[in-house]
Amino acid sequence: MKREFMVERNGRTFVLYAGLLDEAHRQGLKSITTQLLQIPGPDNGYTAICQAVVETSKGVFSGIGDASPENVPPQMRMHLIRTAETRAKARALRDAVNVGVAALEE
């Protein structure tokens, strides 16, 4: 992973989503698909859940991401589906490119 895509926050190291995507392309990314598994609403605490599937030359990798008003910054509360999707893609990409640290966007 290029150092420019690594950041430190509160003593922890994170990778940026842009870095995961860059590395995946360098390693032969074939596709990324996402599916909305749960629409946020009052019955589920306004929690969006998405699944991402990443295909590379090394195989197929999947990840799940969730977002709710409880686990996103205030400015992102209107963007729960988008946040859940980005989190799911980040998790699948981390497995695909063998990055063991969490993405900042997660």
C-alpha positions as CSV (number, residue, x, y, z in Angstrom):
1,M,0.0,0.0,0.0
2,K,1.3,3.4,-0.9
3,R,2.2,5.4,2.2
4,E,0.2,8.4,0.9
5,F,-2.9,6.3,1.5
6,M,-2.2,5.6,5.2
7,V,-3.3,8.0,8.0
8,E,-3.0,8.1,11.7
9,R,-5.9,9.0,14.0
10,N,-5.9,8.9,17.8
11,G,-2.8,6.6,17.7
12,R,-4.3,4.1,15.2
13,T,-3.3,3.6,11.6
14,F,-6.0,3.5,8.9
15,V,-6.0,3.1,5.2
16,L,-8.0,5.4,2.9
17,Y,-10.7,4.0,0.6
18,A,-8.9,5.6,-2.3
19,G,-5.8,3.7,-1.5
20,L,-7.7,0.4,-1.4
21,L,-9.2,1.1,-4.8
22,D,-5.9,2.2,-6.2
23,E,-4.2,-1.0,-5.0
24,A,-7.0,-3.2,-6.2
25,H,-6.7,-1.7,-9.7
26,R,-2.9,-2.3,-9.6
27,Q,-3.6,-5.9,-8.6
28,G,-6.1,-6.6,-11.4
29,L,-9.5,-5.5,-10.2
30,K,-12.2,-7.1,-12.4
31,S,-15.4,-5.9,-10.8
32,I,-17.1,-4.4,-7.7
33,T,-20.8,-5.1,-7.2
34,T,-23.0,-3.9,-4.3
35,Q,-26.4,-4.9,-3.1
36,L,-28.6,-3.0,-0.6
37,L,-29.6,-5.7,2.0
38,Q,-31.6,-3.4,4.3
39,I,-33.3,-0.1,3.7
40,P,-33.1,2.2,6.7
41,G,-36.4,2.9,8.4
42,P,-38.0,3.3,11.8
43,D,-38.4,-0.5,12.3
44,N,-34.6,-1.1,12.2
45,G,-33.2,2.0,13.9
46,Y,-32.7,3.6,10.5
47,T,-29.8,1.2,9.8
48,A,-28.7,0.6,6.2
49,I,-26.9,-2.6,5.4
50,C,-25.0,-3.2,2.1
51,Q,-23.0,-6.1,0.8
52,A,-20.1,-5.6,-1.7
53,V,-18.5,-8.3,-3.8
54,V,-15.0,-7.6,-5.3
55,E,-13.5,-9.8,-8.0
56,T,-9.8,-9.7,-8.7
57,S,-7.4,-12.0,-10.4
58,K,-6.9,-13.7,-7.0
59,G,-10.5,-14.5,-6.4
60,V,-13.8,-13.2,-5.1
61,F,-14.1,-11.3,-1.8
62,S,-17.1,-10.0,0.0
63,G,-17.8,-7.5,2.8
64,I,-20.8,-6.2,4.7
65,G,-21.2,-2.6,5.8
66,D,-23.8,-0.9,7.9
67,A,-24.6,2.7,8.8
68,S,-27.1,4.2,11.2
69,P,-27.5,7.6,12.9
70,E,-25.7,6.0,15.8
71,N,-22.5,5.2,14.0
72,V,-22.0,8.0,11.4
73,P,-20.9,11.6,11.9
74,P,-23.8,14.1,12.1
75,Q,-23.1,15.4,8.6
76,M,-23.5,11.9,7.1
77,R,-26.9,11.0,8.7
78,M,-28.7,11.9,5.5
79,H,-26.4,9.5,3.5
80,L,-26.8,6.2,5.3
81,I,-27.1,4.0,2.2
82,R,-24.0,5.6,0.6
83,T,-22.0,5.2,3.8
84,A,-23.0,1.6,4.2
85,E,-22.0,0.9,0.6
86,T,-18.6,2.5,1.0
87,R,-18.0,0.6,4.2
88,A,-18.9,-2.7,2.5
89,K,-16.7,-2.0,-0.4
90,A,-13.8,-1.0,1.9
91,R,-14.1,-4.3,3.8
92,A,-14.2,-6.4,0.6
93,L,-11.3,-4.5,-0.9
94,R,-9.2,-4.8,2.3
95,D,-9.5,-8.6,2.0
96,A,-8.8,-8.6,-1.7
97,V,-5.6,-6.6,-1.4
98,N,-4.5,-8.1,1.9
99,V,-4.7,-5.0,4.1
100,G,-5.1,-5.8,7.8
101,V,-5.9,-2.3,9.1
102,A,-9.4,-0.7,9.0
103,A,-10.3,1.9,6.4
104,L,-10.8,5.4,7.7
105,E,-14.2,5.4,6.1
106,E,-15.3,2.3,8.0
